[in-house]
Amino acid sequence: MAPRLLILDYDLTLVDTIYDFAEAVNESRRAFDLKPLSLSEFLDYFLSDELTWRVAPEGSLDYFWKFFRRIYKTRYGKPIAGATRVLELLKSIGVRNVIVTGREVPSSNVWLELQGMGLDYVIDDVYTLYDLMILGGREESLFDKSWIINHLLNRSSIERNKAVFIGDYWLDALSASKAGVLFIGITSFEKRANDLLKHGACRVVRNFYELLVALYELCRSEVCICENT
């Protein structure tokens, strides 16, 4: 299978924004009159996948995370290793590179960040959860991206078996499964790699250089070989 469409999550997938993530969590907690977390506390909850319920006030989980995704922005982030070169190569052979992010901001905000990091020329389009609302889409659960993926596929007329979704979180894997597209996880954290595999990632890579190898093997074998179980 030679992919024609590469769907990319943004934060912690294309760009390492772990410190921005922590800052946005604390900015959200302050808005809800909660004490900010230390970086150590944040990382403990992040790696144990307890952030969702640990940092939000009781009874306001959805409201908290919707606030978070509206104020999340990149201040300290940088591209994941190999991102620019690999996406440039894929684009040169006709692959469309499209971002689908869980941020609830206009796509123009993300384009400005991409320009600042020199990534804009390797990206063909950007969709956010703000776009989902504008398009009249449905978010079946918090951070569900399946509707946007389906919209993107329908608009591009690319077959589902020619699309690959790349993401760092198990909710991305579930969104890919609901949309019927192949999912490859990307993370440098072993605990999150195991979570991705448990939720349907056919393979997990640490950076874009490893992703390129995975895509090459996918083209040769027609099967996504999992090397991380």
N, CA, C and O of each residue as an XYZ file, in Angstrom:
916
protein
N       0.835     -1.195      0.000
C       0.000      0.000      0.000
C       0.870      1.246      0.000
O       1.654      1.463      0.924
N       0.733      2.055     -1.028
C       1.465      3.319     -1.090
C       0.535      4.439     -0.627
O      -0.425      4.752     -1.331
N       0.782      5.045      0.515
C      -0.111      6.096      1.015
C      -0.155      7.300      0.080
O       0.861      7.702     -0.488
N      -1.339      7.860     -0.067
C      -1.498      9.096     -0.825
C      -1.833     10.263      0.096
O      -1.702     11.425     -0.288
N      -2.272      9.942      1.323
C      -2.657     10.973      2.281
C      -2.076     10.634      3.648
O      -2.314      9.551      4.183
N      -1.312     11.568      4.209
C      -0.779     11.430      5.556
C      -1.511     12.433      6.444
O      -1.365     13.645      6.286
N      -2.302     11.908      7.381
C      -3.053     12.744      8.314
C      -2.244     12.832      9.598
O      -1.886     11.811     10.184
N      -1.958     14.049     10.032
C      -1.063     14.261     11.161
C      -1.757     14.981     12.306
O      -2.323     16.057     12.115
N      -1.715     14.392     13.496
C      -2.000     15.180     14.685
C      -0.909     16.239     14.787
O       0.141     16.103     14.159
N      -1.140     17.280     15.561
C      -0.189     18.397     15.618
C       0.701     18.333     16.864
O       1.902     18.087     16.763
N       0.108     18.554     18.027
C       0.872     18.615     19.270
C       1.393     17.242     19.681
O       0.630     16.281     19.779
N       2.710     17.158     19.922
C       3.420     15.958     20.337
C       3.469     14.895     19.247
O       3.897     13.768     19.494
N       3.034     15.253     18.045
C       3.132     14.375     16.887
C       4.029     15.018     15.840
O       5.080     14.479     15.493
N       3.609     16.164     15.344
C       4.433     16.929     14.411
C       5.407     17.846     15.149
O       6.540     18.049     14.715
N       4.941     18.397     16.275
C       5.730     19.362     17.034
C       5.811     18.920     18.498
O       4.810     18.523     19.095
N       7.007     18.996     19.059
C       7.193     18.686     20.474
C       6.776     19.898     21.296
O       7.520     20.871     21.418
N       5.572     19.822     21.858
C       5.013     20.944     22.622
C       4.734     20.548     24.062
O       3.765     21.021     24.655
N       5.567     19.688     24.631
C       5.291     19.192     25.981
C       5.255     20.319     27.008
O       4.425     20.298     27.917
N       6.152     21.311     26.874
C       6.156     22.426     27.838
C       4.969     23.359     27.597
O       4.414     23.918     28.543
N       4.585     23.525     26.345
C       3.391     24.320     26.037
C       2.139     23.629     26.580
O       1.214     24.282     27.065
N       2.128     22.307     26.489
C       1.027     21.504     27.015
C       0.886     21.760     28.522
O      -0.205     22.040     29.019
N       2.007     21.659     29.230
C       1.991     21.881     30.681
C       1.546     23.297     31.015
O       0.790     23.508     31.963
N       2.010     24.261     30.243
C       1.645     25.658     30.492
C       0.159     25.893     30.257
O      -0.484     26.612     31.023
N      -0.394     25.289     29.201
C      -1.823     25.451     28.917
C      -2.678     24.793     29.988
O      -3.737     25.312     30.343
N      -2.226     23.649     30.510
C      -2.946     22.988     31.609
C      -2.994     23.912     32.825
O      -4.044     24.075     33.446
N      -1.850     24.516     33.160
C      -1.808     25.384     34.338
C      -2.572     26.686     34.122
O      -3.181     27.209     35.055
N      -2.544     27.211     32.906
C      -3.337     28.409     32.615
C      -4.828     28.094     32.780
O      -5.594     28.919     33.277
N      -5.222     26.904     32.363
C      -6.618     26.479     32.510
C      -6.965     26.284     33.980
O      -8.050     26.667     34.417
N      -6.054     25.692     34.742
C      -6.315     25.476     36.166
C      -6.453     26.811     36.901
O      -7.303     26.953     37.779
N      -5.628     27.773     36.546
C      -5.751     29.094     37.175
C      -7.099     29.730     36.859
O      -7.696     30.387     37.712
N      -7.577     29.534     35.631
C      -8.876     30.087     35.232
C     -10.024     29.464     36.034
O     -11.084     30.067     36.198
N      -9.789     28.245     36.530
C     -10.795     27.550     37.337
C     -10.464     27.628     38.835
O     -10.995     26.862     39.639
N      -9.582     28.562     39.193
C      -9.182     28.778     40.592
C      -8.563     27.543     41.224
O      -8.803     27.241     42.393
N      -7.767     26.838     40.440
C      -7.060     25.667     40.935
C      -5.563     25.944     40.968
O      -5.051     26.751     40.193
N      -4.879     25.273     41.864
C      -3.434     25.452     42.006
C      -2.701     24.864     40.802
O      -3.008     23.745     40.393
N      -1.740     25.587     40.224
C      -0.963     25.047     39.100
C      -0.174     23.804     39.513
O       0.186     23.652     40.680
N       0.088     22.931     38.566
C       0.886     21.736     38.816
C       2.366     22.053     38.628
O       2.729     22.909     37.822
N       3.204     21.363     39.370
C       4.635     21.414     39.079
C       4.870     20.608     37.798
O       4.029     19.801     37.402
N       6.010     20.831     37.160
C       6.316     20.075     35.951
C       6.390     18.585     36.248
O       5.986     17.762     35.427
N       6.908     18.240     37.427
C       7.000     16.832     37.816
C       5.618     16.206     37.953
O       5.396     15.082     37.503
N       4.680     16.938     38.579
C       3.310     16.429     38.714
C       2.667     16.262     37.348
O       2.034     15.245     37.062
N       2.840     17.277     36.507
C       2.269     17.204     35.156
C       2.776     15.966     34.425
O       1.981     15.215     33.859
N       4.080     15.747     34.429
C       4.657     14.616     33.706
C       4.196     13.283     34.279
O       3.972     12.334     33.528
N       4.052     13.196     35.603
C       3.552     11.961     36.219
C       2.151     11.644     35.709
O       1.877     10.508     35.321
N       1.266     12.630     35.707
C      -0.107     12.424     35.244
C      -0.146     12.166     33.738
O      -0.942     11.358     33.258
N       0.716     12.855     33.006
C       0.778     12.700     31.551
C       1.181     11.275     31.181
O       0.531     10.645     30.346
N       2.240     10.765     31.792
C       2.753      9.442     31.442
C       1.851      8.312     31.940
O       1.825      7.232     31.350
N       1.119      8.555     33.010
C       0.211      7.530     33.535
C      -1.189      7.648     32.935
O      -2.100      6.916     33.321
N      -1.354      8.573     31.991
C      -2.639      8.820     31.333
C      -3.740      9.163     32.339
O      -4.879      8.714     32.205
N      -3.385      9.968     33.349
C      -4.347     10.388     34.355
C      -4.682     11.876     34.253
O      -5.459     12.391     35.056
N      -4.103     12.567     33.273
C      -4.329     14.005     33.160
C      -5.806     14.356     33.018
O      -6.296     15.290     33.652
N      -6.511     13.596     32.178
C      -7.897     13.932     31.841
C      -8.738     14.195     33.075
O      -9.473     15.181     33.127
N      -8.637     13.323     34.068
C      -9.482     13.485     35.259
C      -8.745     14.087     36.445
O      -9.381     14.595     37.368
N      -7.403     14.041     36.440
C      -6.642     14.561     37.574
C      -6.633     16.092     37.635
O      -6.690     16.664     38.724
N      -6.564     16.760     36.480
C      -6.321     18.202     36.488
C      -7.596     19.033     36.383
O      -7.574     20.227     36.680
N      -8.690     18.433     35.973
C      -9.939     19.178     35.798
C     -10.740     19.208     37.100
O     -10.682     18.256     37.879
N     -11.483     20.285     37.346
C     -12.323     20.332     38.559
C     -13.459     19.321     38.458
O     -13.962     19.040     37.370
N     -13.846     18.793     39.580
C     -14.904     17.782     39.619
C     -16.191     18.326     38.998
O     -16.631     19.427     39.330
N     -16.777     17.562     38.114
C     -18.027     17.934     37.469
C     -17.877     18.865     36.284
O     -18.876     19.235     35.667
N     -16.643     19.258     35.943
C     -16.446     20.204     34.836
C     -15.394     19.709     33.851
O     -14.688     20.510     33.238
N     -15.288     18.405     33.702
C     -14.225     17.845     32.879
C     -14.297     18.334     31.435
O     -13.305     18.838     30.908
N     -15.447     18.195     30.790
C     -15.580     18.612     29.389
C     -15.345     20.115     29.239
O     -14.643     20.557     28.330
N     -15.934     20.879     30.128
C     -15.796     22.331     30.045
C     -14.346     22.746     30.214
O     -13.870     23.637     29.510
N     -13.630     22.102     31.153
C     -12.217     22.407     31.398
C     -11.383     22.151     30.145
O     -10.609     23.012     29.728
N     -11.540     20.962     29.540
C     -10.709     20.612     28.395
C     -11.082     21.385     27.139
O     -10.236     21.588     26.267
N     -12.321     21.816     27.033
C     -12.681     22.682     25.901
C     -12.064     24.067     26.067
O     -11.665     24.701     25.091
N     -11.992     24.527     27.314
C     -11.295     25.790     27.586
C      -9.813     25.634     27.253
O      -9.221     26.497     26.605
N      -9.220     24.526     27.702
C      -7.804     24.238     27.462
C      -7.465     24.273     25.975
O      -6.486     24.904     25.577
N      -8.251     23.612     25.169
C      -7.899     23.506     23.751
C      -8.106     24.812     22.981
O      -7.654     24.952     21.845
N      -8.791     25.757     23.610
C      -8.942     27.078     22.987
C      -7.778     28.005     23.303
O      -7.527     28.957     22.563
N      -7.057     27.737     24.406
C      -5.962     28.640     24.795
C      -4.576     28.018     24.576
O      -3.558     28.684     24.769
N      -4.540     26.764     24.181
C      -3.284     26.053     23.924
C      -2.590     26.673     22.713
O      -3.187     26.767     21.641
N      -1.348     27.093     22.872
C      -0.578     27.612     21.744
C       0.894     27.292     21.927
O       1.348     26.994     23.032
N       1.626     27.359     20.834
C       3.037     26.989     20.854
C       3.916     28.194     21.147
O       3.910     29.183     20.414
N       4.669     28.092     22.230
C       5.671     29.105     22.560
C       7.079     28.520     22.521
O       8.023     29.179     22.086
N       7.210     27.277     22.979
C       8.519     26.658     23.126
C       8.713     25.457     22.200
O       9.789     24.859     22.181
N       7.700     25.105     21.446
C       7.734     23.881     20.653
C       8.719     23.914     19.497
O       9.102     24.977     19.008
N       9.115     22.728     19.077
C       9.972     22.577     17.907
C       9.572     21.295     17.178
O       9.024     20.382     17.795
N       9.840     21.217     15.871
C       9.435     20.026     15.111
C      10.066     18.750     15.670
O      11.213     18.753     16.118
N       9.297     17.664     15.636
C       9.820     16.351     16.003
C      10.948     15.987     15.033
O      10.905     16.365     13.862
N      11.947     15.264     15.513
C      13.114     14.920     14.697
C      12.715     14.322     13.352
O      11.957     13.355     13.285
N      13.241     14.919     12.283
C      13.012     14.418     10.938
C      11.759     14.920     10.262
O      11.543     14.637      9.084
N      10.914     15.668     10.985
C       9.615     16.060     10.443
C       9.732     16.830      9.131
O       9.076     16.483      8.148
N      10.555     17.862      9.109
C      10.633     18.712      7.923
C      11.140     17.928      6.722
O      10.538     17.985      5.651
N      12.224     17.208      6.882
C      12.824     16.487      5.753
C      11.924     15.373      5.234
O      11.767     15.205      4.025
N      11.338     14.618      6.151
C      10.503     13.491      5.735
C       9.229     13.977      5.058
O       8.830     13.423      4.033
N       8.583     15.000      5.609
C       7.365     15.513      4.983
C       7.669     16.172      3.647
O       6.857     16.109      2.724
N       8.816     16.794      3.536
C       9.232     17.377      2.252
C       9.399     16.272      1.206
O       8.965     16.420      0.064
N      10.026     15.173      1.603
C      10.201     14.046      0.694
C       8.862     13.460      0.277
O       8.629     13.221     -0.908
N       7.979     13.226      1.247
C       6.667     12.649      0.932
C       5.874     13.558      0.009
O       5.232     13.088     -0.931
N       5.915     14.837      0.272
C       5.206     15.800     -0.577
C       5.744     15.778     -2.010
O       4.990     15.925     -2.972
N       7.058     15.592     -2.131
C       7.681     15.601     -3.462
C       7.265     14.402     -4.310
O       7.358     14.452     -5.537
N       6.802     13.317     -3.666
C       6.355     12.144     -4.428
C       4.828     12.055     -4.488
O       4.271     11.015     -4.838
N       4.164     13.157     -4.144
C       2.724     13.238     -4.338
C       1.847     12.926     -3.151
O       0.626     12.863     -3.295
N       2.436     12.724     -1.960
C       1.636     12.484     -0.760
C       1.131     13.820     -0.222
O       1.894     14.782     -0.137
N      -0.149     13.886      0.142
C      -0.702     15.081      0.771
C      -0.524     14.967      2.280
O      -0.906     13.962      2.881
N       0.055     15.994      2.888
C       0.284     16.048      4.328
C      -0.727     17.018      4.948
O      -0.671     18.223      4.704
N      -1.638     16.489      5.742
C      -2.726     17.305      6.290
C      -2.769     17.169      7.807
O      -2.747     16.058      8.336
N      -2.829     18.289      8.498
C      -2.926     18.301      9.958
C      -4.390     18.255     10.382
O      -5.224     18.989      9.853
N      -4.689     17.382     11.342
C      -5.987     17.357     12.011
C      -5.696     17.445     13.505
O      -5.238     16.477     14.113
N      -5.962     18.609     14.092
C      -5.575     18.849     15.476
C      -6.776     18.986     16.400
O      -7.857     19.404     15.986
N      -6.562     18.621     17.665
C      -7.597     18.753     18.682
C      -7.702     20.149     19.259
O      -8.519     20.379     20.150
N      -6.898     21.089     18.780
C      -7.064     22.464     19.243
C      -8.355     23.056     18.667
O      -8.729     22.783     17.526
N      -9.017     23.863     19.478
C     -10.265     24.495     19.028
C      -9.991     25.971     18.714
O     -10.471     26.873     19.400
N      -9.211     26.181     17.666
C      -8.828     27.520     17.227
C      -8.953     27.579     15.711
O      -8.945     26.536     15.058
N      -9.070     28.784     15.129
C      -9.067     28.872     13.664
C      -7.795     28.259     13.085
O      -6.721     28.374     13.677
N      -7.915     27.613     11.936
C      -6.746     26.980     11.327
C      -5.652     27.987     11.011
O      -4.480     27.621     10.925
N      -6.024     29.254     10.838
C      -5.029     30.298     10.572
C      -4.033     30.423     11.721
O      -2.869     30.754     11.496
N      -4.479     30.160     12.956
C      -3.573     30.196     14.111
C      -2.470     29.147     13.971
O      -1.302     29.410     14.255
N      -2.863     27.964     13.530
C      -1.889     26.884     13.355
C      -0.951     27.197     12.192
O       0.249     26.935     12.271
N      -1.497     27.757     11.119
C      -0.646     28.135      9.977
C       0.435     29.128     10.404
O       1.577     29.031      9.956
N       0.084     30.074     11.262
C       1.074     31.048     11.740
C       2.182     30.359     12.526
O       3.354     30.709     12.391
N       1.813     29.382     13.345
C       2.826     28.636     14.091
C       3.710     27.832     13.144
O       4.927     27.780     13.320
N       3.100     27.208     12.143
C       3.868     26.433     11.171
C       4.869     27.314     10.431
O       6.008     26.911     10.192
N       4.438     28.508     10.076
C       5.337     29.442      9.402
C       6.518     29.799     10.293
O       7.655     29.878      9.826
N       6.245     30.013     11.580
C       7.300     30.363     12.520
C       8.328     29.262     12.703
O       9.479     29.535     13.043
N       7.917     28.010     12.477
C       8.839     26.884     12.618
C       9.372     26.393     11.281
O      10.127     25.422     11.230
N       8.984     27.062     10.197
C       9.439     26.659      8.868
C       8.824     25.367      8.378
O       9.432     24.655      7.578
N       7.618     25.050      8.847
C       6.934     23.814      8.457
C       5.791     24.032      7.470
O       5.250     23.068      6.929
N       5.426     25.267      7.233
C       4.234     25.539      6.440
C       4.319     24.986      5.018
O       3.303     24.574      4.459
N       5.507     24.972      4.427
C       5.625     24.567      3.021
C       5.503     23.053      2.827
O       5.338     22.593      1.697
N       5.583     22.268      3.914
C       5.435     20.820      3.782
C       4.026     20.349      4.143
O       3.739     19.153      4.086
N       3.148     21.280      4.513
C       1.770     20.955      4.895
C       0.812     21.462      3.829
O       0.934     22.591      3.354
N      -0.144     20.613      3.457
C      -1.107     20.971      2.417
C      -2.386     21.577      2.968
O      -3.018     22.397      2.302
N      -2.776     21.184      4.174
C      -4.023     21.712      4.739
C      -4.013     21.497      6.247
O      -3.268     20.671      6.773
N      -4.864     22.266      6.929
C      -4.992     22.175      8.387
C      -6.472     22.168      8.755
O      -7.243     23.004      8.283
N      -6.859     21.220      9.600
C      -8.212     21.176     10.144
C      -8.115     21.170     11.668
O      -7.273     20.478     12.240
N      -8.982     21.943     12.318
C      -9.037     21.998     13.772
C     -10.451     21.668     14.236
O     -11.362     21.539     13.418
N     -10.633     21.532     15.545
C     -11.981     21.301     16.060
C     -12.844     22.546     15.950
O     -14.069     22.457     16.032
N     -12.227     23.702     15.765
C     -12.983     24.918     15.443
C     -13.592     24.766     14.053
O     -14.745     25.137     13.836
N     -12.822     24.222     13.114
C     -13.341     23.977     11.765
C     -14.501     22.995     11.802
O     -15.459     23.131     11.042
N     -14.416     22.003     12.689
C     -15.498     21.029     12.803
C     -16.818     21.732     13.096
O     -17.843     21.390     12.507
N     -16.805     22.709     13.999
C     -18.025     23.450     14.327
C     -18.501     24.281     13.142
O     -19.697     24.336     12.854
N     -17.559     24.926     12.457
C     -17.908     25.749     11.292
C     -18.547     24.895     10.196
O     -19.482     25.328      9.522
N     -18.034     23.686     10.031
C     -18.519     22.785      8.990
C     -19.791     22.039      9.395
O     -20.378     21.314      8.592
N     -20.207     22.223     10.638
C     -21.409     21.537     11.114
C     -21.169     20.087     11.452
O     -22.085     19.267     11.391
N     -19.926     19.763     11.813
C     -19.582     18.384     12.128
C     -19.962     17.981     13.540
O     -20.487     18.782     14.313
N     -19.689     16.730     13.861
C     -20.083     16.181     15.153
C     -18.871     15.590     15.868
O     -18.127     14.791     15.299
N     -18.688     15.987     17.101
C     -17.653     15.426     17.960
C     -18.352     14.477     18.930
O     -18.919     14.913     19.932
N     -18.309     13.191     18.632
C     -19.089     12.228     19.403
C     -18.621     12.118     20.851
O     -19.417     11.840     21.749
N     -17.335     12.335     21.071
C     -16.771     12.375     22.412
C     -15.626     13.375     22.399
O     -15.174     13.791     21.333
N     -15.158     13.760     23.573
C     -14.127     14.781     23.682
C     -12.884     14.396     22.878
O     -12.322     13.317     23.065
N     -12.461     15.299     21.973
C     -11.282     15.123     21.123
C     -11.453     14.047     20.052
O     -10.467     13.558     19.502
N     -12.682     13.683     19.757
C     -12.938     12.750     18.661
C     -12.710     13.466     17.326
O     -13.308     14.512     17.074
N     -11.852     12.910     16.475
C     -11.497     13.530     15.194
C     -12.048     12.762     13.999
O     -11.736     13.093     12.855
N     -12.855     11.751     14.249
C     -13.296     10.880     13.154
C     -14.143     11.620     12.124
O     -14.044     11.341     10.929
N     -14.986     12.571     12.578
C     -15.814     13.297     11.612
C     -14.934     14.108     10.652
O     -15.172     14.123      9.444
N     -13.924     14.778     11.199
C     -13.033     15.578     10.348
C     -12.268     14.683      9.378
O     -12.095     15.037      8.211
N     -11.815     13.537      9.851
C     -11.096     12.610      8.967
C     -12.000     12.165      7.829
O     -11.575     12.134      6.674
N     -13.246     11.820      8.145
C     -14.196     11.421      7.110
C     -14.456     12.565      6.128
O     -14.511     12.351      4.917
N     -14.612     13.767      6.655
C     -14.818     14.932      5.793
C     -13.623     15.134      4.863
O     -13.787     15.394      3.671
N     -12.442     15.015      5.413
C     -11.221     15.179      4.628
C     -11.139     14.134      3.519
O     -10.812     14.461      2.379
N     -11.430     12.894      3.847
C     -11.379     11.823      2.857
C     -12.420     12.026      1.761
O     -12.128     11.838      0.580
N     -13.627     12.408      2.152
C     -14.678     12.634      1.164
C     -14.340     13.796      0.241
O     -14.609     13.754     -0.960
N     -13.751     14.826      0.816
C     -13.395     16.005      0.028
C     -12.243     15.714     -0.938
O     -12.206     16.255     -2.043
N     -11.318     14.874     -0.528
C     -10.143     14.596     -1.352
C     -10.357     13.452     -2.339
O      -9.583     13.295     -3.283
N     -11.388     12.665     -2.130
C     -11.672     11.489     -2.964
C     -10.553     10.456     -2.904
O     -10.378      9.674     -3.838
N      -9.802     10.449     -1.816
C      -8.751      9.454     -1.616
C      -9.338      8.268     -0.862
O     -10.015      8.438      0.152
N      -9.069      7.058     -1.370
C      -9.581      5.858     -0.725
C      -9.014      5.712      0.684
O      -7.877      6.103      0.950
N      -9.809      5.151      1.572
C      -9.379      5.000      2.966
C      -8.120      4.156      3.094
O      -7.292      4.395      3.973
N      -7.979      3.167      2.213
C      -6.789      2.326      2.321
C      -5.535      2.996      1.768
O      -4.462      2.393      1.744
N      -5.672      4.243      1.327
C      -4.526      5.021      0.866
C      -4.200      6.151      1.845
O      -3.374      7.016      1.554
N      -4.856      6.136      3.006
C      -4.632      7.169      4.025
C      -4.034      6.546      5.276
O      -4.375      5.422      5.642
N      -3.135      7.286      5.934
C      -2.533      6.859      7.189
C      -2.607      8.023      8.167
O      -2.241      9.151      7.838
N      -3.084      7.737      9.367
C      -3.180      8.751     10.421
C      -2.025      8.539     11.389
O      -1.783      7.421     11.843
N      -1.308      9.625     11.704
C      -0.186      9.581     12.628
C      -0.547     10.395     13.869
O      -0.927     11.560     13.753
N      -0.432      9.796     15.050
C      -0.777     10.517     16.272
C      -0.054      9.967     17.480
O       0.517      8.878     17.434
N      -0.081     10.735     18.572
C       0.673     10.365     19.775
C      -0.191      9.858     20.912
O       0.335      9.445     21.945
N      -1.527      9.879     20.746
C      -2.404      9.562     21.877
C      -3.413      8.500     21.468
O      -3.815      8.432     20.306
N      -3.823      7.667     22.427
C      -4.715      6.563     22.102
C      -6.068      7.025     21.582
O      -6.729      6.283     20.856
N      -6.496      8.235     21.938
C      -7.746      8.749     21.367
C      -7.612      8.981     19.864
O      -8.595      8.874     19.130
N      -6.396      9.298     19.401
C      -6.162      9.406     17.964
C      -6.350      8.043     17.303
O      -6.925      7.943     16.219
N      -5.861      6.997     17.967
C      -6.017      5.646     17.433
C      -7.490      5.274     17.303
O      -7.893      4.658     16.317
N      -8.295      5.649     18.302
C      -9.725      5.354     18.239
C     -10.408      6.139     17.120
O     -11.284      5.610     16.435
N     -10.008      7.405     16.932
C     -10.570      8.212     15.850
C     -10.250      7.591     14.493
O     -11.100      7.553     13.604
N      -9.016      7.104     14.342
C      -8.613      6.458     13.090
C      -9.441      5.200     12.851
O      -9.894      4.947     11.734
N      -9.633      4.414     13.909
C     -10.415      3.186     13.783
C     -11.855      3.483     13.365
O     -12.407      2.798     12.503
N     -12.456      4.493     13.968
C     -13.837      4.862     13.628
C     -13.945      5.333     12.179
O     -14.957      5.109     11.515
N     -12.887      5.989     11.700
C     -12.895      6.501     10.324
C     -12.433      5.452      9.315
O     -12.524      5.666      8.106
N     -11.941      4.330      9.809
C     -11.538      3.249      8.922
C     -10.218      3.469      8.218
O     -10.035      3.032      7.082
N      -9.280      4.155      8.895
C      -7.966      4.370      8.295
C      -6.886      3.770      9.190
O      -7.074      3.606     10.395
N      -5.761      3.449      8.576
C      -4.633      2.881      9.291
C      -4.039      3.905     10.248
O      -3.978      5.095      9.939
N      -3.599      3.434     11.417
C      -3.022      4.337     12.407
C      -1.625      3.888     12.802
O      -1.410      2.724     13.140
N      -0.673      4.820     12.758
C       0.684      4.603     13.252
C       0.925      5.587     14.389
O       0.750      6.793     14.220
N       1.323      5.073     15.542
C       1.597      5.933     16.688
C       3.000      6.504     16.640
O       3.908      5.907     16.062
N       3.168      7.655     17.248
C       4.492      8.269     17.347
C       4.667      8.845     18.756
O       3.880      9.684     19.194
N       5.688      8.392     19.445
C       5.994      8.892     20.782
C       7.370      8.393     21.197
O       7.816      7.333     20.757
N       8.031      9.158     22.038
C       9.320      8.724     22.584
C       9.159      8.156     23.990
O      10.140      7.771     24.626
N       7.907      8.103     24.477
C       7.628      7.598     25.821
C       7.129      6.156     25.744
O       6.105      5.888     25.115
N       7.843      5.229     26.376
C       7.505      3.806     26.283
C       6.095      3.509     26.790
O       5.376      2.715     26.183
N       5.695      4.139     27.897
C       4.356      3.900     28.448
C       3.278      4.301     27.450
O       2.303      3.571     27.268
N       3.440      5.444     26.806
C       2.448      5.875     25.825
C       2.492      4.996     24.577
O       1.468      4.786     23.928
N       3.670      4.485     24.242
C       3.773      3.564     23.103
C       2.931      2.314     23.355
O       2.218      1.850     22.464
N       3.015      1.773     24.567
C       2.227      0.591     24.911
C       0.731      0.892     24.849
O      -0.050      0.060     24.388
N       0.328      2.077     25.311
C      -1.087      2.464     25.255
C      -1.568      2.564     23.812
O      -2.689      2.163     23.497
N      -0.721      3.097     22.939
C      -1.085      3.226     21.526
C      -1.297      1.861     20.882
O      -2.246      1.658     20.125
N      -0.398      0.928     21.195
C      -0.526     -0.419     20.634
C      -1.787     -1.118     21.146
O      -2.459     -1.827     20.396
N      -2.101     -0.916     22.416
C      -3.302     -1.532     22.994
C      -4.575     -1.007     22.346
O      -5.583     -1.712     22.298
N      -4.537      0.225     21.846
C      -5.742      0.832     21.278
C      -5.756      0.819     19.752
O      -6.520      1.560     19.133
N      -4.915     -0.017     19.143
C      -5.073     -0.244     17.709
C      -3.981      0.259     16.800
O      -4.070      0.073     15.586
N      -2.936      0.900     17.344
C      -1.829      1.310     16.473
C      -1.172      0.063     15.903
O      -0.871     -0.873     16.643
N      -0.946      0.042     14.592
C      -0.313     -1.136     14.005
C       1.193     -1.100     14.239
O       1.880     -2.114     14.115
N       1.684      0.066     14.573
C       3.113      0.235     14.835
C       3.309      1.550     15.574
O       2.497      2.467     15.442
N       4.384      1.646     16.350
C       4.716      2.897     17.036
C       6.162      3.252     16.707
O       7.060      2.416     16.816
N       6.373      4.499     16.306
C       7.717      4.991     15.982
C       8.064      6.129     16.933
O       7.191      6.697     17.589
N       9.357      6.452     16.996
C       9.800      7.501     17.923
C       9.955      8.859     17.251
O       9.916      9.887     17.926
N      10.131      8.880     15.942
C      10.344     10.135     15.225
C      10.009      9.932     13.751
O       9.574      8.852     13.352
N      10.210     10.965     12.951
C       9.817     10.890     11.548
C      10.776     10.061     10.699
O      10.391      9.557      9.644
N      11.999      9.918     11.142
C      12.907      9.030     10.421
C      12.417      7.589     10.515
O      12.430      6.860      9.524
N      11.986      7.182     11.704
C      11.426      5.845     11.867
C      10.090      5.725     11.137
O       9.752      4.659     10.624
N       9.340      6.812     11.093
C       8.075      6.800     10.351
C       8.317      6.534      8.870
O       7.577      5.773      8.246
N       9.336      7.148      8.313
C       9.652      6.942      6.899
C       9.966      5.469      6.627
O       9.539      4.919      5.612
N      10.709      4.835      7.529
C      11.005      3.408      7.384
C       9.714      2.593      7.433
O       9.521      1.678      6.633
N       8.831      2.933      8.379
C       7.559      2.212      8.508
C       6.716      2.352      7.246
O       6.112      1.379      6.795
N       6.669      3.549      6.675
C       5.894      3.770      5.455
C       6.501      3.027      4.272
O       5.780      2.503      3.423
N       7.833      2.983      4.221
C       8.515      2.245      3.147
C       8.178      0.758      3.223
O       7.880      0.126      2.209
N       8.227      0.209      4.434
C       7.895     -1.202      4.605
C       6.433     -1.466      4.286
O       6.080     -2.527      3.773
N       5.587     -0.489      4.596
C       4.168     -0.599      4.283
C       3.958     -0.686      2.768
O       3.140     -1.473      2.290
N       4.694      0.119      2.035
C       4.603      0.100      0.571
C       5.071     -1.237      0.003
O       4.503     -1.739     -0.967
N       6.102     -1.806      0.608
C       6.669     -3.052      0.091
C       5.815     -4.270      0.429
O       5.648     -5.164     -0.401
N       5.279     -4.305      1.636
C       4.633     -5.521      2.114
C       3.117     -5.475      2.036
O       2.462     -6.511      2.149
N       2.538     -4.269      1.840
C       1.088     -4.095      1.867
C       0.511     -4.330      3.258
O      -0.707     -4.328      3.431
N       1.386     -4.535      4.263
C       0.929     -4.794      5.627
C       1.735     -3.932      6.569
O       2.941     -3.770      6.385
N       1.073     -3.366      7.597
C       1.778     -2.596      8.617
C       2.310     -3.553      9.667
O       1.549     -4.078     10.479
N       3.610     -3.778      9.651
C       4.228     -4.741     10.555
C       4.498     -4.102     11.898
O       5.182     -3.081     11.969
N       3.983     -4.673     12.951
C       4.200     -4.134     14.287
C       5.494     -4.694     14.870
O       5.653     -5.908     14.996
N       6.410     -3.806     15.222
C       7.680     -4.213     15.790
C       7.776     -3.844     17.269
O       8.836     -3.995     17.875
N       6.687     -3.365     17.849
C       6.766     -2.828     19.204
C       5.977     -3.631     20.220
O       5.791     -3.178     21.349
N       5.509     -4.816     19.845
C       4.773     -5.632     20.811
C       5.741     -6.450     21.638
O       5.319     -7.207     22.512
